[in-house]
Amino acid sequence: MFNERDDVAEADVRGPDYVAYAPASLEPAPLDSEAWARFLSGFVEGFPDLRITVEDAVGEGDLVAQRVHFEGTHTGEFQGLPPTQRKVSFSGLELNRFVDGRVAEHWFQLDALTLLQRLGLALVPGPRLLPRVLTHQVRKLGKRG
């Protein structure tokens, strides 16, 4: 449904009291069905050709877990970042709880570090980590001599 951009079919899979939990770095508050649709549209805006492939799925009781893979091209704005024209590929995990055949709760995590790196964004160590990183690099240089 996502790959076909069938918003009506996607919405029909969600139950009446649907709640989604996205990575806190992208969306800190739980999302109802309407908010989840807006969240997804942000990905489609940034990566119009984004495709999801389910790599593995396992279910038990009312829960279904999936390991997913994403691929697309960053040709639109995403989370405030202007288009980079870069192709991205990253992984994620989803867990869905079903009630009466429809998704009642959805948990989603993605490999944000890989996504950011593929977009060309460098991560800088914070003030607590930077001294340790620098000390480690100095020690490595000292061992070379």
N, C-alpha and C positions, 0 to 999 in steps of 0.2 A: 504494500500500500504506500509506504513512504517513497520507494523508488519510482512509483507511478505518479506520485504527487496527487493521490486520490484522498483529499482532505475529508470528504464525506464518509468514505469507507473507514478511514483511520478513526474519525470521531465516533463512528458506530461501534467500534471495538471497545471503546472506553465506557465504563459503567456510569450510572448517574451521579455517584459520589466519588468519582475518580480523583486521585491525588498522585502527583508525580514529585519525585525528589531528584533534582538534577545536582551535578557537582556544585558545592557551595561557592566555588570560585567563579562560577558562571551565573548561578541563580541561588541565592542563600535561602529563600523562603519556599515552602511547598507550593506546588502549582495545581490549580484545578484544571479541568479539561480545556477551558478557553485559554488560560494562561499557558498551558503546555503547547497548544497549537501556535501561539505567538512565539514561544521559545523555539519551536521547530522552524518556524518561518525565518527566524534570525539565521539559522544554519543555511537554509535554502537561499536566502538573500546573499550571504557571503560565499556560498559554494553551490551555485545553481545546478551543477552536474553531480552533486554529492550522491553517492550510492552506498547503501548498507548491505553487507553480506553477513548472514548468520553462519558463523564458523562451526559452532557447537550449540546444542540445546539439550537441557535435561529438565525433567519435571518430577515433582513429588507432591502429592496432595493437591493443594490449590496454588502451588508455586511453580513457575517456569523460569529457569535461568538460561541466559544466552551469552555466548562470547561472540562479539560482533566486530566487523572490520569496516572502516569507512575509507572511501576514496573520493576525491573531488579536486576541483581547481578553484583557487581563491580569486574570483573575478568580481566580487561585490564586497561592500563593507561588512565586516564581522567584528562585533564587540568593539566598535570604534576604530578598528584598523582598516585603513583604505586597502583596496585590492592590491595584491602583490603579483598576481598572475602565476603563482606557484602551485604546483600539483602537491597535494597532501595525501598521506596515507597514515592512519592511526587506528588503534584498537579501542574497544570499550566492553563493558559488561552491563547487562540488563537483568533485572529480576522483576517479574510480574506476578502479582497475586490476583487470581481470578475469583469472581463471584457470579454465579449464574451464567457462565460462559463469556463474561466480559471482564476486561481489566479493571480492577478496583484500585490497585496501587501499583506504581511503577517506580523502580529505583534505577538510576542510570549513572555510570561513571565512565570517563574516557581518559585516555592517556594524554592529558593536557600538555605535558612537557614535550612529548614528541610532536604534537600539533604545533605548539609555539616554535619549536626548533625548525620544523618544516616551513613555517611561515617566515623564517629568517630572523626571529627574535632571539636575542641572546639573554640569558638569565645571569644576573650579577649577584654574587653572594652578599648576604646582608651583613651588618656590622658585627654580629656575633661569630659568623663563620669566616669572614674575610681574613682575620689574623691567622687562623689555623691553616687556611688554604695557602696563604703567603709563606708561612713558616715551613710547611711541607714542601713547597716549591724551592725555597732557599736550601733546604736540606738535600733535596735531590740534586741541585746544582753543585753543592759542596761535595757530594759523593762522586761526581764526574771528574773533578780535578785531582 
